[in-house]
Amino acid sequence: MKYQEVVDLIGGEGEVVSETGKKGSDDYTIGVMYKAFALIISRCD
């Protein structure tokens, strides 16, 4: 999956935390961290 596809899917850019390989090559890999929040709604009767 391309980085732009991930950005479009998640709705924003993350922070690149790791890179391996040469940019533009088939083995180029990045690790991206996204800040997230959780909303938990529960109903107790």
mmCIF file as Biopython writes it, N, C-alpha, C and O atoms, coordinates in Angstrom:
data_model
#
loop_
_atom_site.group_PDB
_atom_site.id
_atom_site.type_symbol
_atom_site.label_atom_id
_atom_site.label_alt_id
_atom_site.label_comp_id
_atom_site.label_asym_id
_atom_site.label_entity_id
_atom_site.label_seq_id
_atom_site.pdbx_PDB_ins_code
_atom_site.Cartn_x
_atom_site.Cartn_y
_atom_site.Cartn_z
_atom_site.occupancy
_atom_site.B_iso_or_equiv
_atom_site.auth_seq_id
_atom_site.auth_asym_id
_atom_site.pdbx_PDB_model_num
ATOM 1   N N  . MET A ? 1  ? 0.847   -1.171 0.000  1.0 0.0 1  A 1 
ATOM 2   C CA . MET A ? 1  ? 0.000   0.000  0.000  1.0 0.0 1  A 1 
ATOM 3   C C  . MET A ? 1  ? 0.896   1.239  0.000  1.0 0.0 1  A 1 
ATOM 4   O O  . MET A ? 1  ? 1.881   1.299  0.737  1.0 0.0 1  A 1 
ATOM 5   N N  . LYS A ? 2  ? 0.560   2.199  -0.806 1.0 0.0 2  A 1 
ATOM 6   C CA . LYS A ? 2  ? 1.339   3.429  -0.887 1.0 0.0 2  A 1 
ATOM 7   C C  . LYS A ? 2  ? 0.961   4.361  0.268  1.0 0.0 2  A 1 
ATOM 8   O O  . LYS A ? 2  ? -0.158  4.320  0.779  1.0 0.0 2  A 1 
ATOM 9   N N  . TYR A ? 3  ? 1.916   5.197  0.662  1.0 0.0 3  A 1 
ATOM 10  C CA . TYR A ? 3  ? 1.703   6.104  1.794  1.0 0.0 3  A 1 
ATOM 11  C C  . TYR A ? 3  ? 0.474   6.979  1.584  1.0 0.0 3  A 1 
ATOM 12  O O  . TYR A ? 3  ? -0.307  7.170  2.516  1.0 0.0 3  A 1 
ATOM 13  N N  . GLN A ? 4  ? 0.288   7.510  0.390  1.0 0.0 4  A 1 
ATOM 14  C CA . GLN A ? 4  ? -0.862  8.382  0.129  1.0 0.0 4  A 1 
ATOM 15  C C  . GLN A ? 4  ? -2.183  7.638  0.286  1.0 0.0 4  A 1 
ATOM 16  O O  . GLN A ? 4  ? -3.182  8.223  0.703  1.0 0.0 4  A 1 
ATOM 17  N N  . GLU A ? 5  ? -2.189  6.357  -0.045 1.0 0.0 5  A 1 
ATOM 18  C CA . GLU A ? 5  ? -3.392  5.544  0.152  1.0 0.0 5  A 1 
ATOM 19  C C  . GLU A ? 5  ? -3.732  5.427  1.639  1.0 0.0 5  A 1 
ATOM 20  O O  . GLU A ? 5  ? -4.898  5.474  2.029  1.0 0.0 5  A 1 
ATOM 21  N N  . VAL A ? 6  ? -2.698  5.276  2.453  1.0 0.0 6  A 1 
ATOM 22  C CA . VAL A ? 6  ? -2.899  5.196  3.900  1.0 0.0 6  A 1 
ATOM 23  C C  . VAL A ? 6  ? -3.414  6.530  4.436  1.0 0.0 6  A 1 
ATOM 24  O O  . VAL A ? 6  ? -4.348  6.558  5.237  1.0 0.0 6  A 1 
ATOM 25  N N  . VAL A ? 7  ? -2.809  7.630  3.998  1.0 0.0 7  A 1 
ATOM 26  C CA . VAL A ? 7  ? -3.243  8.967  4.420  1.0 0.0 7  A 1 
ATOM 27  C C  . VAL A ? 7  ? -4.714  9.180  4.058  1.0 0.0 7  A 1 
ATOM 28  O O  . VAL A ? 7  ? -5.486  9.684  4.874  1.0 0.0 7  A 1 
ATOM 29  N N  . ASP A ? 8  ? -5.099  8.803  2.854  1.0 0.0 8  A 1 
ATOM 30  C CA . ASP A ? 8  ? -6.487  8.950  2.421  1.0 0.0 8  A 1 
ATOM 31  C C  . ASP A ? 8  ? -7.423  8.083  3.259  1.0 0.0 8  A 1 
ATOM 32  O O  . ASP A ? 8  ? -8.522  8.514  3.607  1.0 0.0 8  A 1 
ATOM 33  N N  . LEU A ? 9  ? -6.995  6.873  3.582  1.0 0.0 9  A 1 
ATOM 34  C CA . LEU A ? 9  ? -7.815  5.947  4.356  1.0 0.0 9  A 1 
ATOM 35  C C  . LEU A ? 9  ? -8.001  6.422  5.797  1.0 0.0 9  A 1 
ATOM 36  O O  . LEU A ? 9  ? -9.110  6.398  6.329  1.0 0.0 9  A 1 
ATOM 37  N N  . ILE A ? 10 ? -6.904  6.854  6.419  1.0 0.0 10 A 1 
ATOM 38  C CA . ILE A ? 10 ? -6.948  7.262  7.826  1.0 0.0 10 A 1 
ATOM 39  C C  . ILE A ? 10 ? -7.451  8.694  7.979  1.0 0.0 10 A 1 
ATOM 40  O O  . ILE A ? 10 ? -8.072  9.037  8.985  1.0 0.0 10 A 1 
ATOM 41  N N  . GLY A ? 11 ? -7.183  9.518  6.987  1.0 0.0 11 A 1 
ATOM 42  C CA . GLY A ? 11 ? -7.661  10.893 7.041  1.0 0.0 11 A 1 
ATOM 43  C C  . GLY A ? 11 ? -6.638  11.898 7.534  1.0 0.0 11 A 1 
ATOM 44  O O  . GLY A ? 11 ? -6.996  13.023 7.884  1.0 0.0 11 A 1 
ATOM 45  N N  . GLY A ? 12 ? -5.377  11.511 7.568  1.0 0.0 12 A 1 
ATOM 46  C CA . GLY A ? 12 ? -4.337  12.445 7.994  1.0 0.0 12 A 1 
ATOM 47  C C  . GLY A ? 12 ? -2.977  11.793 7.937  1.0 0.0 12 A 1 
ATOM 48  O O  . GLY A ? 12 ? -2.853  10.576 7.805  1.0 0.0 12 A 1 
ATOM 49  N N  . GLU A ? 13 ? -1.957  12.629 8.040  1.0 0.0 13 A 1 
ATOM 50  C CA . GLU A ? 13 ? -0.586  12.129 8.002  1.0 0.0 13 A 1 
ATOM 51  C C  . GLU A ? 13 ? -0.114  11.778 9.405  1.0 0.0 13 A 1 
ATOM 52  O O  . GLU A ? 13 ? -0.500  12.420 10.382 1.0 0.0 13 A 1 
ATOM 53  N N  . GLY A ? 14 ? 0.713   10.768 9.490  1.0 0.0 14 A 1 
ATOM 54  C CA . GLY A ? 14 ? 1.300   10.375 10.760 1.0 0.0 14 A 1 
ATOM 55  C C  . GLY A ? 14 ? 2.728   10.879 10.847 1.0 0.0 14 A 1 
ATOM 56  O O  . GLY A ? 14 ? 3.180   11.665 10.014 1.0 0.0 14 A 1 
ATOM 57  N N  . GLU A ? 15 ? 3.425   10.417 11.864 1.0 0.0 15 A 1 
ATOM 58  C CA . GLU A ? 15 ? 4.833   10.780 12.074 1.0 0.0 15 A 1 
ATOM 59  C C  . GLU A ? 15 ? 5.710   9.605  11.659 1.0 0.0 15 A 1 
ATOM 60  O O  . GLU A ? 15 ? 5.568   8.502  12.186 1.0 0.0 15 A 1 
ATOM 61  N N  . VAL A ? 16 ? 6.612   9.841  10.719 1.0 0.0 16 A 1 
ATOM 62  C CA . VAL A ? 16 ? 7.527   8.786  10.287 1.0 0.0 16 A 1 
ATOM 63  C C  . VAL A ? 16 ? 8.503   8.519  11.429 1.0 0.0 16 A 1 
ATOM 64  O O  . VAL A ? 16 ? 9.217   9.420  11.869 1.0 0.0 16 A 1 
ATOM 65  N N  . VAL A ? 17 ? 8.527   7.271  11.907 1.0 0.0 17 A 1 
ATOM 66  C CA . VAL A ? 17 ? 9.387   6.921  13.041 1.0 0.0 17 A 1 
ATOM 67  C C  . VAL A ? 17 ? 10.543  6.013  12.643 1.0 0.0 17 A 1 
ATOM 68  O O  . VAL A ? 17 ? 11.494  5.857  13.410 1.0 0.0 17 A 1 
ATOM 69  N N  . SER A ? 18 ? 10.477  5.403  11.444 1.0 0.0 18 A 1 
ATOM 70  C CA . SER A ? 18 ? 11.600  4.591  10.974 1.0 0.0 18 A 1 
ATOM 71  C C  . SER A ? 18 ? 11.568  4.509  9.453  1.0 0.0 18 A 1 
ATOM 72  O O  . SER A ? 18 ? 10.508  4.582  8.831  1.0 0.0 18 A 1 
ATOM 73  N N  . GLU A ? 19 ? 12.763  4.353  8.864  1.0 0.0 19 A 1 
ATOM 74  C CA . GLU A ? 19 ? 12.904  4.196  7.413  1.0 0.0 19 A 1 
ATOM 75  C C  . GLU A ? 19 ? 14.002  3.186  7.140  1.0 0.0 19 A 1 
ATOM 76  O O  . GLU A ? 19 ? 15.045  3.201  7.795  1.0 0.0 19 A 1 
ATOM 77  N N  . THR A ? 20 ? 13.767  2.307  6.172  1.0 0.0 20 A 1 
ATOM 78  C CA . THR A ? 20 ? 14.810  1.376  5.736  1.0 0.0 20 A 1 
ATOM 79  C C  . THR A ? 20 ? 14.806  1.309  4.221  1.0 0.0 20 A 1 
ATOM 80  O O  . THR A ? 20 ? 13.767  1.494  3.586  1.0 0.0 20 A 1 
ATOM 81  N N  . GLY A ? 21 ? 15.953  1.047  3.651  1.0 0.0 21 A 1 
ATOM 82  C CA . GLY A ? 21 ? 16.077  0.954  2.204  1.0 0.0 21 A 1 
ATOM 83  C C  . GLY A ? 21 ? 16.245  2.327  1.568  1.0 0.0 21 A 1 
ATOM 84  O O  . GLY A ? 21 ? 16.268  3.353  2.248  1.0 0.0 21 A 1 
ATOM 85  N N  . LYS A ? 22 ? 16.363  2.318  0.249  1.0 0.0 22 A 1 
ATOM 86  C CA . LYS A ? 22 ? 16.549  3.548  -0.516 1.0 0.0 22 A 1 
ATOM 87  C C  . LYS A ? 22 ? 15.200  4.029  -1.040 1.0 0.0 22 A 1 
ATOM 88  O O  . LYS A ? 22 ? 14.464  3.267  -1.667 1.0 0.0 22 A 1 
ATOM 89  N N  . LYS A ? 23 ? 14.880  5.295  -0.781 1.0 0.0 23 A 1 
ATOM 90  C CA . LYS A ? 23 ? 13.606  5.858  -1.209 1.0 0.0 23 A 1 
ATOM 91  C C  . LYS A ? 23 ? 13.439  5.673  -2.719 1.0 0.0 23 A 1 
ATOM 92  O O  . LYS A ? 23 ? 14.342  5.996  -3.491 1.0 0.0 23 A 1 
ATOM 93  N N  . GLY A ? 24 ? 12.289  5.155  -3.133 1.0 0.0 24 A 1 
ATOM 94  C CA . GLY A ? 24 ? 12.023  4.905  -4.534 1.0 0.0 24 A 1 
ATOM 95  C C  . GLY A ? 24 ? 12.284  3.476  -4.964 1.0 0.0 24 A 1 
ATOM 96  O O  . GLY A ? 24 ? 11.844  3.066  -6.038 1.0 0.0 24 A 1 
ATOM 97  N N  . SER A ? 25 ? 12.997  2.701  -4.140 1.0 0.0 25 A 1 
ATOM 98  C CA . SER A ? 25 ? 13.271  1.306  -4.488 1.0 0.0 25 A 1 
ATOM 99  C C  . SER A ? 25 ? 12.143  0.410  -3.983 1.0 0.0 25 A 1 
ATOM 100 O O  . SER A ? 25 ? 11.331  0.830  -3.159 1.0 0.0 25 A 1 
ATOM 101 N N  . ASP A ? 26 ? 12.098  -0.823 -4.480 1.0 0.0 26 A 1 
ATOM 102 C CA . ASP A ? 26 ? 11.061  -1.771 -4.098 1.0 0.0 26 A 1 
ATOM 103 C C  . ASP A ? 26 ? 11.136  -2.165 -2.621 1.0 0.0 26 A 1 
ATOM 104 O O  . ASP A ? 26 ? 10.122  -2.538 -2.030 1.0 0.0 26 A 1 
ATOM 105 N N  . ASP A ? 27 ? 12.323  -2.086 -2.023 1.0 0.0 27 A 1 
ATOM 106 C CA . ASP A ? 27 ? 12.464  -2.498 -0.627 1.0 0.0 27 A 1 
ATOM 107 C C  . ASP A ? 27 ? 12.413  -1.333 0.365  1.0 0.0 27 A 1 
ATOM 108 O O  . ASP A ? 27 ? 12.704  -1.515 1.547  1.0 0.0 27 A 1 
ATOM 109 N N  . TYR A ? 28 ? 12.048  -0.146 -0.108 1.0 0.0 28 A 1 
ATOM 110 C CA . TYR A ? 28 ? 11.925  1.016  0.780  1.0 0.0 28 A 1 
ATOM 111 C C  . TYR A ? 28 ? 10.706  0.838  1.677  1.0 0.0 28 A 1 
ATOM 112 O O  . TYR A ? 28 ? 9.598   0.604  1.195  1.0 0.0 28 A 1 
ATOM 113 N N  . THR A ? 29 ? 10.921  0.951  2.981  1.0 0.0 29 A 1 
ATOM 114 C CA . THR A ? 29 ? 9.857   0.760  3.961  1.0 0.0 29 A 1 
ATOM 115 C C  . THR A ? 29 ? 9.906   1.862  4.995  1.0 0.0 29 A 1 
ATOM 116 O O  . THR A ? 29 ? 10.986  2.258  5.434  1.0 0.0 29 A 1 
ATOM 117 N N  . ILE A ? 30 ? 8.745   2.362  5.388  1.0 0.0 30 A 1 
ATOM 118 C CA . ILE A ? 30 ? 8.690   3.343  6.468  1.0 0.0 30 A 1 
ATOM 119 C C  . ILE A ? 30 ? 7.737   2.846  7.546  1.0 0.0 30 A 1 
ATOM 120 O O  . ILE A ? 30 ? 6.774   2.132  7.265  1.0 0.0 30 A 1 
ATOM 121 N N  . GLY A ? 31 ? 8.021   3.232  8.774  1.0 0.0 31 A 1 
ATOM 122 C CA . GLY A ? 31 ? 7.127   2.981  9.897  1.0 0.0 31 A 1 
ATOM 123 C C  . GLY A ? 31 ? 6.517   4.316  10.283 1.0 0.0 31 A 1 
ATOM 124 O O  . GLY A ? 31 ? 7.235   5.292  10.498 1.0 0.0 31 A 1 
ATOM 125 N N  . VAL A ? 32 ? 5.212   4.361  10.369 1.0 0.0 32 A 1 
ATOM 126 C CA . VAL A ? 32 ? 4.514   5.606  10.658 1.0 0.0 32 A 1 
ATOM 127 C C  . VAL A ? 32 ? 3.660   5.425  11.904 1.0 0.0 32 A 1 
ATOM 128 O O  . VAL A ? 32 ? 2.959   4.424  12.049 1.0 0.0 32 A 1 
ATOM 129 N N  . MET A ? 33 ? 3.726   6.411  12.807 1.0 0.0 33 A 1 
ATOM 130 C CA . MET A ? 33 ? 2.933   6.370  14.019 1.0 0.0 33 A 1 
ATOM 131 C C  . MET A ? 33 ? 1.817   7.408  13.912 1.0 0.0 33 A 1 
ATOM 132 O O  . MET A ? 33 ? 2.039   8.551  13.511 1.0 0.0 33 A 1 
ATOM 133 N N  . TYR A ? 34 ? 0.638   6.983  14.276 1.0 0.0 34 A 1 
ATOM 134 C CA . TYR A ? 34 ? -0.520  7.869  14.267 1.0 0.0 34 A 1 
ATOM 135 C C  . TYR A ? 34 ? -1.013  8.063  15.687 1.0 0.0 34 A 1 
ATOM 136 O O  . TYR A ? 34 ? -1.107  7.106  16.456 1.0 0.0 34 A 1 
ATOM 137 N N  . LYS A ? 35 ? -1.326  9.293  16.032 1.0 0.0 35 A 1 
ATOM 138 C CA . LYS A ? 35 ? -1.938  9.557  17.326 1.0 0.0 35 A 1 
ATOM 139 C C  . LYS A ? 35 ? -3.407  9.186  17.212 1.0 0.0 35 A 1 
ATOM 140 O O  . LYS A ? 35 ? -4.044  9.430  16.187 1.0 0.0 35 A 1 
ATOM 141 N N  . ALA A ? 36 ? -3.927  8.603  18.255 1.0 0.0 36 A 1 
ATOM 142 C CA . ALA A ? 36 ? -5.314  8.150  18.211 1.0 0.0 36 A 1 
ATOM 143 C C  . ALA A ? 36 ? -5.988  8.415  19.549 1.0 0.0 36 A 1 
ATOM 144 O O  . ALA A ? 36 ? -5.336  8.637  20.569 1.0 0.0 36 A 1 
ATOM 145 N N  . PHE A ? 37 ? -7.266  8.386  19.508 1.0 0.0 37 A 1 
ATOM 146 C CA . PHE A ? 37 ? -8.021  8.478  20.746 1.0 0.0 37 A 1 
ATOM 147 C C  . PHE A ? 37 ? -9.103  7.413  20.713 1.0 0.0 37 A 1 
ATOM 148 O O  . PHE A ? 37 ? -9.472  6.896  19.659 1.0 0.0 37 A 1 
ATOM 149 N N  . ALA A ? 38 ? -9.586  7.113  21.873 1.0 0.0 38 A 1 
ATOM 150 C CA . ALA A ? 38 ? -10.644 6.099  21.955 1.0 0.0 38 A 1 
ATOM 151 C C  . ALA A ? 38 ? -11.861 6.714  22.627 1.0 0.0 38 A 1 
ATOM 152 O O  . ALA A ? 38 ? -11.748 7.460  23.600 1.0 0.0 38 A 1 
ATOM 153 N N  . LEU A ? 39 ? -12.981 6.396  22.108 1.0 0.0 39 A 1 
ATOM 154 C CA . LEU A ? 39 ? -14.247 6.832  22.682 1.0 0.0 39 A 1 
ATOM 155 C C  . LEU A ? 39 ? -15.026 5.572  23.023 1.0 0.0 39 A 1 
ATOM 156 O O  . LEU A ? 39 ? -15.401 4.796  22.144 1.0 0.0 39 A 1 
ATOM 157 N N  . ILE A ? 40 ? -15.257 5.386  24.296 1.0 0.0 40 A 1 
ATOM 158 C CA . ILE A ? 40 ? -15.981 4.194  24.734 1.0 0.0 40 A 1 
ATOM 159 C C  . ILE A ? 40 ? -17.311 4.638  25.309 1.0 0.0 40 A 1 
ATOM 160 O O  . ILE A ? 40 ? -17.366 5.439  26.242 1.0 0.0 40 A 1 
ATOM 161 N N  . ILE A ? 41 ? -18.368 4.114  24.749 1.0 0.0 41 A 1 
ATOM 162 C CA . ILE A ? 41 ? -19.705 4.432  25.226 1.0 0.0 41 A 1 
ATOM 163 C C  . ILE A ? 41 ? -20.346 3.135  25.682 1.0 0.0 41 A 1 
ATOM 164 O O  . ILE A ? 41 ? -20.412 2.162  24.931 1.0 0.0 41 A 1 
ATOM 165 N N  . SER A ? 42 ? -20.805 3.131  26.891 1.0 0.0 42 A 1 
ATOM 166 C CA . SER A ? 42 ? -21.469 1.927  27.383 1.0 0.0 42 A 1 
ATOM 167 C C  . SER A ? 42 ? -22.805 2.305  27.993 1.0 0.0 42 A 1 
ATOM 168 O O  . SER A ? 42 ? -23.013 3.426  28.457 1.0 0.0 42 A 1 
ATOM 169 N N  . ARG A ? 43 ? -23.684 1.349  27.975 1.0 0.0 43 A 1 
ATOM 170 C CA . ARG A ? 43 ? -25.018 1.573  28.534 1.0 0.0 43 A 1 
ATOM 171 C C  . ARG A ? 43 ? -25.227 0.550  29.637 1.0 0.0 43 A 1 
ATOM 172 O O  . ARG A ? 43 ? -25.162 -0.656 29.403 1.0 0.0 43 A 1 
ATOM 173 N N  . CYS A ? 44 ? -25.470 1.029  30.799 1.0 0.0 44 A 1 
ATOM 174 C CA . CYS A ? 44 ? -25.723 0.146  31.931 1.0 0.0 44 A 1 
ATOM 175 C C  . CYS A ? 44 ? -27.154 0.367  32.401 1.0 0.0 44 A 1 
ATOM 176 O O  . CYS A ? 44 ? -27.517 1.464  32.825 1.0 0.0 44 A 1 
ATOM 177 N N  . ASP A ? 45 ? -27.943 -0.663 32.323 1.0 0.0 45 A 1 
ATOM 178 C CA . ASP A ? 45 ? -29.345 -0.564 32.757 1.0 0.0 45 A 1 
ATOM 179 C C  . ASP A ? 45 ? -29.525 -1.142 34.134 1.0 0.0 45 A 1 
ATOM 180 O O  . ASP A ? 45 ? -30.637 -1.145 34.661 1.0 0.0 45 A 1 
#
